[in-house]
Amino acid sequence: MLSEGGHFCSDVGLSKPFIPCVLQKMIVMPLPITERVKKLRQEIAELTEKNRRYSLSPKYGSAMADNERRFQRLIEIADELKSLTDRKKP
């Protein structure tokens, strides 16, 4: 049953400003483009550092495979960044 206010939130003791926060957390929304770009830039920095360390150490076995995976991931990131910028074009 609804209370005098006729609002579900007042029945369960939630304030109205609290409701948008709850709904926002319940509904899965894609990250804004700027947040996604920020995460990709951070990942690029991490991959770059790992590649720098790879260039200083022996290149055999799993190190070569790891380097190849990092290279493939950098290509994927570049493609994703291109797609993000293509979305903004009219």
C-alpha positions as CSV (number, residue, x, y, z in Angstrom):
1,M,0.0,0.0,0.0
2,L,1.1,3.5,-0.6
3,S,1.3,6.0,2.2
4,E,-0.3,9.4,2.3
5,G,2.3,10.8,0.0
6,G,1.4,8.2,-2.6
7,H,5.0,7.5,-3.4
8,F,6.6,4.1,-3.1
9,C,9.8,5.6,-1.8
10,S,8.1,7.3,1.1
11,D,6.7,3.9,2.1
12,V,10.2,2.3,2.3
13,G,11.9,5.3,3.8
14,L,13.9,6.4,0.8
15,S,14.3,10.1,0.1
16,K,13.5,11.3,-3.4
17,P,17.1,12.5,-4.2
18,F,18.3,8.9,-3.3
19,I,16.1,7.3,-6.0
20,P,18.0,8.5,-9.1
21,C,21.2,7.1,-7.6
22,V,19.6,3.7,-6.9
23,L,18.2,3.5,-10.4
24,Q,21.4,4.6,-12.0
25,K,23.2,1.8,-10.2
26,M,20.6,-0.8,-11.1
27,I,20.5,0.0,-14.8
28,V,23.7,-0.9,-16.6
29,M,24.6,1.9,-18.9
30,P,27.6,2.1,-21.3
31,L,30.5,4.2,-20.1
32,P,30.6,7.7,-21.5
33,I,33.0,8.0,-24.3
34,T,35.4,10.1,-22.3
35,E,35.6,7.5,-19.5
36,R,36.2,4.7,-22.1
37,V,39.0,6.7,-23.8
38,K,40.5,7.4,-20.3
39,K,40.6,3.6,-19.6
40,L,42.0,2.8,-23.0
41,R,44.8,5.4,-22.5
42,Q,45.6,3.9,-19.2
43,E,45.8,0.4,-20.7
44,I,48.0,1.8,-23.5
45,A,50.4,3.2,-20.9
46,E,50.6,-0.2,-19.1
47,L,51.2,-2.0,-22.3
48,T,53.9,0.5,-23.4
49,E,55.7,0.0,-20.1
50,K,55.5,-3.8,-20.4
51,N,56.9,-3.5,-24.0
52,R,59.7,-1.3,-22.8
53,R,60.7,-4.0,-20.2
54,Y,60.4,-6.7,-22.9
55,S,62.8,-4.8,-25.1
56,L,65.4,-4.9,-22.2
57,S,65.1,-8.6,-21.4
58,P,65.7,-11.8,-23.3
59,K,63.2,-12.6,-26.1
60,Y,62.3,-16.2,-25.8
61,G,59.5,-18.5,-24.8
62,S,56.5,-17.0,-23.0
63,A,58.0,-13.4,-23.3
64,M,57.6,-13.5,-27.0
65,A,54.0,-14.8,-26.8
66,D,53.2,-12.1,-24.2
67,N,54.7,-9.4,-26.5
68,E,52.6,-10.7,-29.4
69,R,49.4,-10.6,-27.2
70,R,50.2,-7.0,-26.2
71,F,50.7,-6.0,-29.8
72,Q,47.4,-7.5,-30.7
73,R,45.7,-5.7,-27.9
74,L,47.2,-2.4,-29.0
75,I,45.7,-3.0,-32.5
76,E,42.3,-3.7,-30.8
77,I,42.5,-0.5,-28.8
78,A,43.4,1.5,-31.9
79,D,40.4,0.0,-33.7
80,E,38.1,0.8,-30.8
81,L,39.4,4.4,-30.6
82,K,38.8,4.8,-34.3
83,S,35.2,3.6,-33.9
84,L,34.7,6.0,-31.0
85,T,35.8,8.9,-33.1
86,D,33.7,7.8,-36.1
87,R,30.6,7.9,-33.9
88,K,31.2,11.6,-33.2
89,K,31.3,12.5,-36.9
90,P,28.0,13.8,-38.4
